[in-house]
């Protein structure tokens, strides 16, 4: 029995000749969280939670943001700086090259206590991944009612509905920038996506749901 986190990953396993009847889907749970209050400032506070690895698309995100220098924003990137040192160094170099030192903060890994205030003061969650098997950080953003700009990569469309975010093709910095500009300059759209995210948080699976689903898969394997 093979247990995966999304229906998209079931399709991915077909390339490895895994029969679909042997695959079960158990989405991860998401802890309940209060709605984010936002930055409250004239500019927008953007948040990205992802290890600094090539798959997470930080360089695309930075390229997109560099074209939005006329707008008032700040990006906080949470994620390991040690997992892939060459990529972390490349991201730091890109920040300097694009003149974003004062507008982008790389703060490394954070535990739950450190993450909570960052989610609370965020206005928008961003992730430019090339692939996600589910998207835990995206689900956590939805749990806080945050609007999202991300890509259509992997299972992301199954995690982030159109009512809660704008999704573009992975690797397309221009499309990512256009989505960012639209949501950053149209408060009405941002409010609609916030409402959509707040509604979606009620449908996120709990960890109790995940445990029950996993137990059912184990029982099926045993049978």
Secondary structure, 3 states (H helix, E strand, C coil): CEEECCHHHHHHHHHHCCCHHHEEECCCCCCCCCCCCCCCCCCEEEEEECCCCHHHCHHHHHHHHHCCCCCCEEEEEECCCCCCHHHHHHHHHHHHHCCCCCCEEECCCCCHHHHHHHHHHCCEEEECCCCCCCCHHHHHHHHCCCEEEEECCCCHHHHCCCCCEEEECCCCHHHHHHHHHHHHHCHHHHHHHHHHHHHHHHHCCCHHHHHHHHHHHHHHHHC
